[in-house]
Amino acid sequence: MFRNLRLVYVTTSNRDEARKIGTEMVEQKLAACANIIDGMESIYRWQDDIQTDKECILILKTTYSNVAKCTKKIKEMHSYDVPCIISINLAEQEGNAGYLDWIMQSVRKPISAADYETDD
């Protein structure tokens, strides 16, 4: 069975922001599940300066057809000017098939080609 599943990796400023975004994604059926990992340290260059910050990881389990809608909603809700939102393709034949089927059953299904379009 072809599922076309994705993990959407997002970094947030704190646990509350991750929880707010994750809850919205699950409530809107844009993601089947949201995992929050607190206490990450990020080192990055921003506006030509090296920055070090504590951040929180949000991992969303969804389908390809929901990634554009997830990205749009996350950008609306996120406190960062340029939030990290990365879609990672999942191997179709690897993992617990029952769990992968549950993801498919828990998210909204695409209605038209517009569900795959991005605003960028």
Secondary structure as the mmCIF struct_conf table of DSSP 4:
data_model
#
loop_
_struct_conf.conf_type_id
_struct_conf.id
_struct_conf.beg_label_comp_id
_struct_conf.beg_label_asym_id
_struct_conf.beg_label_seq_id
_struct_conf.end_label_comp_id
_struct_conf.end_label_asym_id
_struct_conf.end_label_seq_id
STRN STRN1 LEU A 5 THR A 12
BEND BEND1 SER A 13 ASN A 14
HELX_RH_AL_P HELX_RH_AL_P1 ARG A 15 GLU A 27
TURN_TY1_P TURN_TY1_P1 GLN A 28 LYS A 29
BEND BEND2 LEU A 30 LEU A 30
BEND BEND3 ALA A 32 ALA A 32
STRN STRN2 CYS A 33 TRP A 46
TURN_TY1_P TURN_TY1_P2 GLN A 47 ASP A 48
STRN STRN3 ASP A 49 THR A 63
HELX_RH_AL_P HELX_RH_AL_P2 TYR A 64 MET A 77
BEND BEND4 SER A 79 VAL A 82
STRN STRN4 ILE A 85 ASN A 89
HELX_LH_PP_P HELX_LH_PP_P1 LEU A 90 ALA A 91
TURN_TY1_P TURN_TY1_P3 GLU A 92 GLN A 93
BEND BEND5 GLU A 94 GLY A 95
HELX_RH_AL_P HELX_RH_AL_P3 ALA A 97 SER A 106
BEND BEND6 VAL A 107 VAL A 107
HELX_LH_PP_P HELX_LH_PP_P2 ARG A 108 PRO A 110
BEND BEND7 SER A 112 SER A 112
HELX_RH_3T_P HELX_RH_3T_P1 ALA A 113 TYR A 116
#
